[in-house]
Each structure stands twice: as structure tokens, then as C-alpha cells.
Amino acid sequence: MKKESNLKELMHYAGRHRFLTYLSLLLSAASAVLALFPFVFLFRITQEVLAVAPDFPRAGHVVHNGWLAVGFALLSIVVYVCALMSSHLSAFRIAGNIRKALMDHIAKLPLGFIGEMGSGKIRRIVNDSSAATETYLAHQLPDMSAAVTTPICMVILLFLFDWRFGLVSLLPIVLGFAAMFKMVGPQMAKDIKEYQNALADMNNEAVEYVRGVPVVKTFGQTVHSFARFKGTIDNYYKYCIAYCKKCRGPMLMYTVFINSAFAFLIALALILTGSGPVAQPILLNFIFYVIFTPIIATAMSKVMYMSENGMIVADALGRIHSILDVEPLPDPHASKRPADNSVTLENVTFRYSGSAEDAIRNISIKVEAGETVALVGPSGGGKTTVAGLISRFWDVTGGAIQIGGVNVKDISKDVLMDTVAYVFQDSKLLKTSILENVRLSKPNATRQEVERVLHEAQCDDIIAKLPQSIDTVIGTKGVYLSGGEQQRIAIARVMLKNAPFLILDEATAFADPENEALVQKAFERLSRGKPVIMIAHRLTTIRNADRVFALRDGRVEESGTHDALLANDGLYARMWRDYQTSINWKVGVNHG
């Protein structure tokens, strides 16, 4: 299937404004033609002045031709402004529609995709790539139309007056583009893509670095403590320096040649004149071409950058498609509803996209309705991946996951989200009021319902210190919450949702002891009568779980109750001993 042109593809997002884009092309071309007429009138003025010299009062048409030159120049400007107005109206609508399409599609994609691509890279595609299309449509495309029209008309004018001077005026253009030949074509497209990749990687790592600034400041570290970020900066630096060095020679030759038309004209004038006096026709054409040829450099530079602009927007569209072409997880035609709240994992295997190894292998776990199950193990063991698969952040590579006897693939996204509530270890609050943050899980909830769940989530002390109670906007006028406080607000949000199945992923990871106690009380109320899967490194929080599954390297190494696993003296027992040692550790005490 033949790939659509950049313009044709962008027009899909234009709607009824597409005619404005085409109108801008026509107006820009018309403006370019009108801009050449003043030079014709300048030629007439010069011709008349030379003809009557030195009796200049006989030049009776100078003022008339001068006003015509000014009139056409002003008319060209007006037409060009109309072209830009048309192109901008269309470009803004297209860029806005692209952003809407991206955000609408991102909302349909599983959360696993967001984590794999990275929030920084997604943000850059949504903002910067759509902005590149806006710049292309609003400025570069109309200029392209003018850049193509101007040389055609100029060539006609060059040969209309004196073909010899016209031919010499074109020589520096030919030499200039010959010098630039190495910088155009497939290699330039590859270079632009590498540049955008280096920039995207640096941007993505920058976002992660900024998020870690508090840690950097606390421990007095520099950017070097974030090796990946430093690596992307170095990679971007090396690429830019290498690319500049590669382009230095051709660009220097192009600049010299494209601006050397004046020298070529002088040489031709001297050849035509010989050792005799300068003939009036030669002087007239020489003066005209000296005035006219500088426009050639400007026009040809725009033509030269046409291919680069096209490659930039093509790269932007490619990055936009890197999101739009990702297929959402298939939704069943007829959604089934779970018979109960039990969860079963049968020989589940999963591998991340692009990975050479499975993240989890042949895991089988059954959580009965009302049962609390804990997942523990070393970092990277697959605990969060298992929880994400239950919530269908991804689809399993092998095996099956069932909720209430129904495969999660046969449950619609809306039903699944109503069935499973997920409390992340780093729950996010939006920059809006406490009321609206909690209402995210149930937009039609009343104020009384929100206040009730905030009370049940042990948030009374938080609300009491806020200047406008639950109407206080987070993140404004110095109103900020600690990690533990944010977690309690997030728990209130989950309580309002009241889903029948609960997943807690390191939900107390950022809480201090006081906040942890309050969070635990909130969890007890939240999980009452519901099946729960808990992921925890603080093993004291899961000692009362009905069953504990110890995972390592993507496999279940052992399972049982807390006491049974301690007696087994396996992975869990070793983790428990290490944890007990860590919580008893004190600063300044020799632990041997």
C-alpha cells in the first residue's frame, strides 16, 4: 500500500478547515508572483533614467512606475498576510485534533503501555510532534508554495531581459545545490530521525531526573548520580557535534556559491564590455540583475529547506503513529460478568515487549472470595507484574487469568475496572480540589459521600488543617500533602469506588510510622469482606494474610501461611529474618 503524502495525511485531521490550507497555498503563490512586479517597474525606472541622462527632468514616468512598485509590494504583503491567516487557522485546528486523537487513543491503551514507553516520551510526542505539524502547516507549507513559485517566475524574468546575464545568475545556484547534495536524500532523513531519537531519550530521562531532584538535593549528588540521564545528554552532545562537523563543509560551500552571483555578474559585464566603453543596454541589465539576484539566494534557501521541513514533519507523523498504531487490548463483543469475586491464575506466563526472557513463568494462584493473599519476594521477582496482569495492564503470554470463573479477556474494560480497585505504591493526586480528586472514582458522588469515605480513610486530620476543607486545591498556595497523606486520600478514592476486589501494591511504601498506622486502619475498613492481593516489602503488614506467595525470578518458590513459611525456613523465612534485623537497626550501634 502506497504511503500517503504528509499533506494528505494531515488533511485527515483538518475536517471542514482543509480548504483553508489549500487557500493559503494559492494565496502564498499569488503573493510570490506579485512580489516580483516591483522589480519590473524598477527596471523601467532604471531604463528611463539611463535613457534621458543627464537630462533627468525628461524622465516623466519615474513617479508613476515608483508608485506601481510600491502598490504591488503592499498588495503582495496583504495577500501573504491573508495566506498566513488561512494557514494558521487550519494549522491550529489540525494540531488540536491530533492532540485530541492522541489523548483519546492513549486513554484506550492499557496502563502497561504507558509504563513501557515512558511518560516523558509520550508527553513529547503529544506536545512537540503535534507542534511540529502546526509549524509545518502554518509557516513552512505556505513558504514552500512561494518558494516553488518564485524560482519559476524568476527564471522567466532572468531570460526575459538578457539571457546571458540570466544564465550567469543561475550558475551559483547550480554550484550551491551541487555542494549541498551530500546533505539531502535518505541520509538526511536518517540523521533527522537519529536526532529526534536522541532528543526524545534525553527528554524522557530528564522527566525522571526532575522527579528525583529531592533525593539528589538531600544527598548532595549531581547529575552524574543519574547515569542514564547523563548518558543521554552525552549521546545527544556527540550526535550534534558529529552532525555539525559533517555538514560544515557542504554548508560553507553552499553559502559561498549562493551569495556569489554578484561576482559572476561583474565578470560577465567585464567580458562583454572588453576594453571599450560600457554600452547602455549592458549597464541597464547589469544594474537590474545586481538588484534582482539577491532574491535568488533567499528563494533557493527556502527551496533547499523544503526537503528538510518535509522530513521533520514526516518524522513527527511517524512518532505520532508510534502511539496511534498501538492496538488497544481487544474488548469482548459481549462482556461477561464474574460469578463471584474469586481470582484464579492458571499457569500464567508473561514477557514484556522487546524482552528476551519471561518476566513470570507458569504461575498458578487462586484467591477465594474474602481471602487476603500476599505476594512477597526480592525486587524484580514479578509481584507487580502479576498484579498488573490481573488488572489487565497487559495480556498474558500464556495461561489464563479468571475473575469469578470468567477470563479477564472476556470482561469488558468498564466492567473489569468496576470489579478491581488498584492502590498504587505512589498514588497520584491531580492539581484540583480534594473533593474532585476523590470523585475521580465516582463522578456523580455527592459531597456527603465524599466526606464519609474521607472519614473512613482516616483523613480527618488532613481535612482539618486545610484552609478550605475538601474544596482546597492541592499544589496551590503552599498546600502540599506528604506521601502518607496522599495515600490516604487515594484510599478514600478507592473506598468511594467500592470495587469488590482489591489490589494493594506497596501501598504503605512512602508512609511514616504514624501515617502507616492510619493507612493500615483505612485498609482494614476498605478490605472488609473483599478478596485482597497485597504486595509488600514491610513483612509485618502481611503476617495476618490467609496465604503468602514468595516469588523469585518470575516463579512461585513457596506458599503458605506466615507461620508455615517460617517453619519451612526457605525464601520467606530468610526475608523475615532480614526484615527483623533491619527494623531493629539503630544509628551508632555496632551490629557486629
Buried (B, 14 or more C-beta within 10 A) or exposed (E): EEEEEBBEBBBEBBEEBBEBBBBBBBBBBBBBBBBBBBBBBBBBBBBBBBEBEEEEEEBEEBEEBBEBBEBBBEBBEEBBEBBBBBBBBBBBBBBEBBBEBBEEBBEEBBBBBEBBBBEBBBEBBBEBBBBBBBBBBBBBBBBBBBBBBBBEBBBEBBBEBBEBBBEBBBBBBEBBBEBBEBBBEEEBBEBBBBBBBBBBBBBBBBBBBEEEEEEBEEEEEEEEBBEEBBEBBEBBEEBEEEBEEBBEEBBEBBBEBBBBBBEBBEEBBEEBBEEEEEEEEBBBBBBBBBEBBEBBBEBBBBBBBBBBBBBBBBBBBEBBEBBBEBEEBEBBEEBBEBEBBBBBBBEBBBBBEEEEEBBBBBBEBEBBBBBBBBBBBBEEBBBBBBBBBBBBBBBBBBBEBBBBEBBBBBBBBEBBBBBBBBBBBBBEBEEBBBBBBBBBBBEEBEEEBBBBBBEBBBBEEBBEEBEEBBEBBBEEEEBEBEBBBBBBBBBBBBBBBEBBBBBBBBBBBBBEEEBBBBBBBBBEEBBEEBBBBBBBBBBEBBBEBBBBBBBBBBBBBBBBBBEEBBEBEBBBBEBBEEBEEEEEEEEEEEEE
